[in-house]
Amino acid sequence: MYMTKFLLVSEDKEKECIVREVFPSDEVLISVDQTMIFDILKVEEPDIVIVDGDIENLDLKPLCRKIKQYPVIILLVLGEKEHTKDVMHNANLFIKTPIDKKLLSATVDSSLKTRHSLLKMAKSNQELARSLYQLNVLYNTSSQLAGSLDKDKLIKIMIEGIEKSLNFELSCTLIFRSEREPVLVINSLYKVSDRLLEALKLRAILSYKSLVTDPPIDIKIGNLKIEKNIKHNIQEYDFSILRFDNLFAPIALNDEFFGFTEIYREKPFTTEDATCFQTLVQQVTIPLQSASFTQELKATNRKLQKLERLKSEFISIVSHELRTPLTAIKNAMDIILSGKAGDMTENIEKFVSMGKRNAIRLSGIINDLLDISKIEAGKMDFKFELIHIEPVIEYVKTNLAEVAAEKNLTIKYTSSGEDVEIYADSNRLEQVLTNLVSNAIKFTPDAGEIDISSKVVNARELQYDHCFEDDIKKLQGNYLLVCVEDHGIGIERKDLNHVFDKFAQIENSLSRKVGGSGLGLPIARQLMESHNGAIWCDSEINKGSKFYFVIPIANDKSNFVMIKKQLAQKARSNGSTIAVIRIKSTNEVIENLLRENNLLNKTYMTNSLIEKEGAMTTLSLILMDGDKPSAEFLKKKIDSVVEEKQNLYGKCDIMYSYDIEGDTHEKDSYSG
């Protein structure tokens, strides 16, 4: 049975006798010394303090107020002496003299029951609050785990979650950075002694061997890397910590083993603690699996990129090496055909002409190989400028008229009559159009017709097969649409999505007959992407094909995008970068910034774009040789001017963002 502990603050022997008589089995402590009273409260932790209201040597007002700060019941015995409201307010129970023994017993018994109920409720509330806190930690940890694919960061998030919810003294976590790199991560409140560290390493190795039936790595003391995170160096843990309560859990999913974690705590763990610990460890397994897949995928991609780069370099080298002797062969044939090397028989002329045609054809294939390798390496040169499409189409018509005449073909051009400008490289457009018309000539039967047309359309009006949706759905606004239509053999619908693949030729007898490198259309596709446009086709077997491409109508935004691409191209060739900085604020603030010649001078404004959206304006600037420090320097420069001239700019918000072209990993944003 629970023994009640009393503290009697009284000098009255009669009252002491009554208390001892009523509670013979309980402990009664007596004191009238103020210092001693509070020592008893701290050390003995009594349940009830009985204060004699008639005591002479103590000021009950501050005494009761201080006693109330402890988890005790204050019973005030009221006698002849009158007390202020403050004294009465600090007491829990009252009893008058002469003391009725039965009333005293009943009052104390009732108050103790109430106290025990309140303590039990407080404990339940404390446990509930802890459970809610652990659930909150679990939720937050789960959210953080879902946002990362970095193994080290995932383990760190898990350990932080365990520490927040369970307050461990020491944790040991075995993880694998790669297939051959085991790491033991130790998080400790205090320093770890050398012999304890060796013991923890040995314990980790034994745990690993017991968990994995056929270990892929033979972990030894020597090859186990250690990472220590120590909070305080004021003292050191030794073997004694191994006697603390501990929890252990493997980090595994099905048959896939990622490691394990073990924690030590001097205070024993509860069942709820164990559940929380296991849940936190389980939460990290799926993100770790995803991180492993991502790591493998990145490694594979790096290998593929290296192979692709080697292939492109090989093609480029071989193409250059072929071009030199081929030029000499072609020149020799030109000399022979000109008659300068002597007279030729009809048969010799026939065979030399055949050789020249094939040399020209081979030269075209080599040029295609060089172009595709340049595009893939990001080294294709562009010269963007404002142009009209009609001169480009007329040039291609004239250039291919002789080839078309050999098959008695007619090339027609129909324009909608809309006089629009595009921001483009005319030489690259000629290359695209020449390829499309050349293909039309190849696949159109003799005495046929090839139609070229151009018109202005909105991106929403474009019609295309679903296989080209990814290329075209991103287009917005008005475009110049050019169509090259032939009436040849056509392409089966199932083959449309392969038309623009590298080295692809749709299998049929005529395609094999006409041959080709299979690079013309992939090059055209890449060139259209460089122009912020798109290319696609539509076809019916034995009725013909239509090849379309679109280029944005020239406006400030499309011009800016093209300038950015051109400058980024030059920057990559020079081994440098460009920074594109965007400054957004109200129209009035941006206008004031533009007036500051010493701030946004011609160097910045040469390649810029101003976009208005209601009351807000975005100013975009391109900085050659731009990087993160130069972008932040401009931000500080603007901020200092705005702060100095508050009478002009007032209190305003300016948003900044930038990206570094040529370095896809260097992106950032900031606001001021």
Secondary structure, DSSP 8 states (H G I E B T S, - for coil): ----EEEEE---HHHHHHHHHHSTTSEEEE---HHHHHHHHHHT--SEEEEETT-SSS-HHHHHHHHTTSS-EEEEEE-SS---HHHHHH-SEEEESS--HHHHHHHHHHHHHHHHHHHHHHHHHHHHHHHHHHHHHHHHHHHHHHT---HHHHHHHHHHHHHHHH--SEEEEEEEEETTEEEEEEEESSEE-HHHHHHHHHHHHHHHHHH-SS-SS---TTT-EEEEEES--SSEE-GGGGGSEEEEEEEEETTEEEEEEEEEESS---HHHHHHHHHHHHHHHHHHHHHHHHHHHHHHHHHHHHHHHHHHHHHHHHHHHHHHHHHHHHHHHHHHHHTTT----HHHHHHHHHHHHHHHHHHHHHHHHHHHHHHHHT------EEE-HHHHHHHHHHHHHHHHHHTT-EEEEEE------EEE-HHHHHHHHHHHHHHHHHHS-TT-EEEEEEEEEEGGG----GGGHHHHTT--SEEEEEEEE--SS---GGGGGGTTSTT----SHHHHHH---S-HHHHHHHHHHHTT-EEEEEEETTTEEEEEEEEEB--HHHHHHHHHHHHHHHHHHHT--EEEEEEEEEHHHHHHHHH-TTTS-HHHHTTEEEEEETTEEEEEEEEET--HHHHHHHHHHHHHHHHHTHHHH-S---EEEEEEET-TT-EEEEE-
